[in-house]
């Protein structure tokens, strides 16, 4: 019996990861009827984290009414996995698409993220998996923390409003009597520090509506927050990679929740116990819409291939197209790359024939694989 693990990302705009797995499974079984196939349609931990983990692990969707980025009420969803891990995307209640009018990250908050966490705790969760990304915020996580009982005081001893524009006014942080004790791991696929030229405000502020002057003031506010956190909570988060994710929420996860930051794809692979599955596998097939030099930085195919390489399992990447310096992924464990785009085409043309093209590619790949097994 030949054992396959199918672990692709989606081909954005053309084929979903589910569709890719279905096509591969259909073709493999047409040639190898007794093949053992494990399908793990993946995402990189950003948008779609809840969908991905519920699809892979099972569980249920839970609706909750919480505070939105501008303190309006929003109804959003998170996932509860069978092992009682709660999967929350911060963008569900603090994401940029929730703001339809003028954008100003000085006025937005992550308060709803804290409310979602509290809702999950009330429902008996024993772990929080938090997706960072797509935020409309730049509050360093103080909104989330305020919902969990933290107080942020200005020089007069008054509570500040937990938004990005208040960060420079914070002089003291008072933690709640009972600190948050449930394990928290956040999916974080950027390495930006909290502040500075590559920090949250200067790197991501413009897309959230910040002018250059706003970026400077927000950056100063994040630096002030880091100083106060170091003094009052003994939390030194200034230079930790990833703390600038989601407007500084990465820093908040560490300082207020005693959580950890982890690559999104690695987090998902851990959640599905990928290393255990590899022990029984003969081949791994992964892929994404386009493989190039950027794929080596936190993308699904390389994350999968690194695990496969450690277990000495061949890992093949079937993708839509191949870009510049794609060969860089070979040193990370990908055995070979195969592309379904065989001719110069516009994206619209590729989208029209994407399913047919991938079907042809998958068929050719399995035929080649079987020929190699017979000869060698």
Secondary structure, 3 states (H helix, E strand, C coil): CCEEEECCCCECCCECHHHHHHHHHHHHHHHCCCCEEEECCCCCCCCCHHHHHHHHHCCEEEEEEEECCCCCEEEEEEEECCCCEEEEECHHHHEHHHCCCCCCCCCCCCHHHHHHHHHHHHCCCCEEEEECCCECCCCCCHHHHHHCCCEEECCCCCECCCCHHHHHHCCEEECCCCCCCCEEEEECCCCCCCCCCCCHHHHHCHHHCCCHHHHHHHHHHHHHHHHHHHHHHCCCCCCCCCCCHHHHHHHHHHHHHCCEEECHHHHHHHHCCHHHHHCCCCEEEECCCEECHHHHCCCHHHHHHHHHHHCCCEEEEEECEECCCHHHHHHHCCCEEEECCCCCCCHHHHHHHHHHHHHHHHHHHHHHHHHHHHHC
